């Protein structure tokens, strides 16, 4: 398997599995994660899969060695773990449907996304909810899914000035990515809609309803349906 | 038991963080200044990771119910016990009914109050840290409020010995080595080039080292926001989001850098010009709005070497304290 390693600060290391968002890279990322989780080294404090990378946060004090720095030890151990990966079988992904009310107060940037791409707002909604997405990673904030498979026709750069408060459930676009904010937080994405579904719950185990590897489909709903679903939560 | 008479600006319960859940997007949280956190605990006879009270800029007023050993490390907010000024970085003893107050913030941004036995709060996802954005962990998932009552754990044998000694001699005849805790204000924060360092314009890369940056009032536990010369990338390109770490300096399109702190997000999509060496993170943690920061380069190898050296010094400090009392 091809990959490269690079440091992230002095407590983490990035395994780069590829350079573009595609299915083959995603499968590589998943098998790297599985191999490391199976080996379960005590010096790793966190594993963070992303579109093209797997980042390992580690504790340098658990890798003390008289004449070798922790980073060097980590690299050697990663090479050992990853050299044992067999050509893996792909697991069948789950498909999860997320209802979204597009535009208006729920998606204040829908108009500007349409304008940027010379489309009508209706066409943006049609394209955004038309095809299934792949959950490449969860990150940025608790339960926040980074989704692959958004049509390039609706790609829009991030906002120049990030918003200090983005309401929970907001669905946004940043470059050629789309995602959902599970909690209120600051953020620089273009907001096109909002879902009434709770994506993150600290009482649940695991705490998020989505996992890297899932398929996700957005289903447009009316403001009335949004209110009903929110009320029944 | 500790009674909160006045809560202060932002007073929370923290340990060294909630690890293992970053893959679900859960922030690590924990104390922003790990050095002050660890030393405060050692001076109260605790394990270095025990839960304690993190105090931001304006300190609380607290009443102690029962005799206990404590220590205050990090920022100097003019602490007093029953009106008598108290030193930082020293073990202190309070008796039933004593009132600890914090006054004028003199230096630094965050103080750490450790109490022998640690603060007892329920463990959430393996940690005692308050994760403010989600309202979980720590004391009811929130900052302390007037009237809150904090339970204190069982003090260690070492804490009891230290406390007995202090009842006879109210001042210790030893102190923490200055080398370990001295915050040389003029010294630059050491940083390593980040993954997108090369995407930035030459002038921006130079500005990062040649100019100083001011800490913005919009800073919080998530990030230390800086204002100064705008940092610009050569061409606008959206990077593919991936993991960030504590100390990552990311640059949004307005060009004003943000040093990510304990409540940081787990991943990010803004270009990362650099990462702060762990050894200097406590200095970023103590930078308050209006303070000026300067940056200097360090290699990844040197950053790891210095981090290991400091952790060994902390281990020696712990052994030194034990040998003195037990």
Boltz contact constraints between the chains, C-beta under 6 A:
constraints:
  - contact:
      token1: [A, 7]
      token2: [B, 300]
      max_distance: 6.0
  - contact:
      token1: [A, 8]
      token2: [B, 245]
      max_distance: 6.0
  - contact:
      token1: [A, 9]
      token2: [B, 245]
      max_distance: 6.0
  - contact:
      token1: [A, 9]
      token2: [B, 247]
      max_distance: 6.0
  - contact:
      token1: [A, 9]
      token2: [B, 275]
      max_distance: 6.0
  - contact:
      token1: [A, 10]
      token2: [B, 277]
      max_distance: 6.0
  - contact:
      token1: [A, 10]
      token2: [B, 278]
      max_distance: 6.0
  - contact:
      token1: [A, 10]
      token2: [B, 303]
      max_distance: 6.0
  - contact:
      token1: [A, 10]
      token2: [B, 304]
      max_distance: 6.0
  - contact:
      token1: [A, 10]
      token2: [B, 307]
      max_distance: 6.0
  - contact:
      token1: [A, 11]
      token2: [B, 278]
      max_distance: 6.0
  - contact:
      token1: [A, 12]
      token2: [B, 245]
      max_distance: 6.0
  - contact:
      token1: [A, 45]
      token2: [B, 19]
      max_distance: 6.0
  - contact:
      token1: [A, 46]
      token2: [B, 19]
      max_distance: 6.0
  - contact:
      token1: [A, 46]
      token2: [B, 22]
      max_distance: 6.0
  - contact:
      token1: [A, 47]
      token2: [B, 23]
      max_distance: 6.0
  - contact:
      token1: [A, 48]
      token2: [B, 22]
      max_distance: 6.0
  - contact:
      token1: [A, 48]
      token2: [B, 23]
      max_distance: 6.0
  - contact:
      token1: [A, 48]
      token2: [B, 243]
      max_distance: 6.0
  - contact:
      token1: [A, 48]
      token2: [B, 266]
      max_distance: 6.0
  - contact:
      token1: [A, 50]
      token2: [B, 242]
      max_distance: 6.0
  - contact:
      token1: [A, 51]
      token2: [B, 240]
      max_distance: 6.0
  - contact:
      token1: [A, 52]
      token2: [B, 240]
      max_distance: 6.0
  - contact:
      token1: [A, 53]
      token2: [B, 242]
      max_distance: 6.0
  - contact:
      token1: [A, 55]
      token2: [B, 243]
      max_distance: 6.0
  - contact:
      token1: [A, 61]
      token2: [B, 311]
      max_distance: 6.0
  - contact:
      token1: [A, 69]
      token2: [B, 301]
      max_distance: 6.0
  - contact:
      token1: [A, 69]
      token2: [B, 304]
      max_distance: 6.0
  - contact:
      token1: [A, 70]
      token2: [B, 304]
      max_distance: 6.0
  - contact:
      token1: [A, 138]
      token2: [B, 24]
      max_distance: 6.0
  - contact:
      token1: [A, 138]
      token2: [B, 25]
      max_distance: 6.0
  - contact:
      token1: [A, 139]
      token2: [B, 25]
      max_distance: 6.0
  - contact:
      token1: [A, 139]
      token2: [B, 266]
      max_distance: 6.0
  - contact:
      token1: [A, 139]
      token2: [B, 267]
      max_distance: 6.0
  - contact:
      token1: [A, 140]
      token2: [B, 265]
      max_distance: 6.0
  - contact:
      token1: [A, 140]
      token2: [B, 267]
      max_distance: 6.0
  - contact:
      token1: [A, 141]
      token2: [B, 25]
      max_distance: 6.0
  - contact:
      token1: [A, 141]
      token2: [B, 265]
      max_distance: 6.0
  - contact:
      token1: [A, 142]
      token2: [B, 25]
      max_distance: 6.0
  - contact:
      token1: [A, 142]
      token2: [B, 26]
      max_distance: 6.0
  - contact:
      token1: [A, 142]
      token2: [B, 134]
      max_distance: 6.0
  - contact:
      token1: [A, 143]
      token2: [B, 25]
      max_distance: 6.0
  - contact:
      token1: [A, 144]
      token2: [B, 25]
      max_distance: 6.0
  - contact:
      token1: [A, 146]
      token2: [B, 241]
      max_distance: 6.0
  - contact:
      token1: [A, 160]
      token2: [B, 253]
      max_distance: 6.0
  - contact:
      token1: [A, 161]
      token2: [B, 254]
      max_distance: 6.0
  - contact:
      token1: [A, 162]
      token2: [B, 252]
      max_distance: 6.0
  - contact:
      token1: [A, 175]
      token2: [B, 238]
      max_distance: 6.0
  - contact:
      token1: [A, 202]
      token2: [B, 136]
      max_distance: 6.0
  - contact:
      token1: [A, 206]
      token2: [B, 24]
      max_distance: 6.0
  - contact:
      token1: [A, 207]
      token2: [B, 24]
      max_distance: 6.0
  - contact:
      token1: [A, 208]
      token2: [B, 24]
      max_distance: 6.0
